[in-house]
Amino acid sequence: QVQLVESGGGLVQAGGSLRLSCAASGSIFSFNVMSWYRQAPGKQRELVAFIANSGFTNYADSVKGRFSISRDNARNTIYLQMNSLKPEDTALYYCNARRDWPAEDSWGQGTQVTVSS
């Protein structure tokens, strides 16, 4: 099972930017979808963005136009560029790797993003 390690979180003022990284212990080429999720205190985990192996991307409505997901298969890493951050973006951000065969659904430990007003 692939190990995922997120980094790049931190404390930033509203309007600022952060770039999250998710480094995998092995090749991510075989994973159909790589995603970023987040979970704020007292709330359910929600999908922020995903990128398919084809390069297709999709975003939650709340982050469209502000966040951008990308993947570098050669470096076994995905990224989440977050611009124009808002206090409501404060959450623990998780990386996820999913594939159909052999079936796998792996999660990282998360990186904290805190946006101050």
Residue pairs with C-beta under 8 A, 6 or more apart in sequence:
1 104
1 106
2 24
2 25
2 26
2 28
2 31
2 97
2 104
2 106
3 24
3 25
3 26
3 106
4 22
4 23
4 24
4 25
4 95
4 96
4 97
4 106
4 107
4 108
5 22
5 23
5 25
5 108
5 109
6 20
6 21
6 22
6 93
6 94
6 95
6 108
6 109
6 110
6 111
7 20
7 21
7 22
7 23
7 111
8 18
8 19
8 20
8 21
8 111
9 18
9 20
9 93
9 111
9 112
9 113
9 114
10 18
10 112
10 113
10 114
11 114
11 115
11 116
12 18
12 85
12 113
12 114
12 115
12 116
13 115
13 116
14 85
14 86
14 87
14 115
14 116
14 117
15 84
15 85
16 85
16 115
17 81
17 82
17 83
17 84
17 85
18 82
18 85
18 113
19 79
19 80
19 81
19 82
20 36
20 79
20 80
20 82
20 93
20 111
20 113
21 77
21 78
21 79
22 34
22 36
22 77
22 78
22 79
22 80
22 95
22 108
23 75
23 76
23 77
24 76
24 77
24 97
25 76
26 76
27 73
27 76
28 34
28 71
28 73
28 76
28 77
28 78
28 97
29 53
29 73
30 99
31 53
31 97
31 98
31 99
31 104
32 52
32 53
32 98
32 99
32 100
33 50
33 51
33 52
33 53
33 96
33 97
33 98
33 99
34 50
34 51
34 69
34 71
34 78
34 95
34 96
34 97
34 98
35 47
35 48
35 49
35 50
35 51
35 95
35 96
35 97
35 98
36 47
36 48
36 49
36 50
36 69
36 78
36 80
36 93
36 94
36 95
36 96
37 45
37 46
37 47
37 48
37 93
37 94
37 96
38 45
38 46
38 48
38 89
38 91
38 92
38 93
38 94
38 113
39 45
39 46
39 91
39 92
39 94
39 110
40 88
40 90
40 91
40 92
43 91
45 94
46 60
47 60
48 59
48 60
48 63
48 67
48 80
48 93
49 57
49 58
49 59
49 60
49 63
49 67
49 68
49 69
49 80
50 57
50 58
50 69
51 57
51 69
51 70
51 71
51 78
57 69
59 67
59 69
62 88
63 82
63 89
66 82
66 83
66 84
66 85
67 80
67 81
67 82
67 83
68 80
68 81
68 83
69 78
69 79
69 80
69 81
70 78
70 79
70 81
71 77
71 78
71 79
72 78
72 79
78 95
80 93
82 89
82 113
85 113
85 115
86 115
87 115
87 116
87 117
88 115
89 113
89 115
90 113
90 114
90 115
91 112
91 113
92 110
92 111
92 112
92 113
93 110
93 111
93 112
93 113
94 107
94 108
94 109
94 110
95 107
95 108
96 105
96 106
96 107
96 108
97 104
97 105
97 106
98 104
98 105
98 106
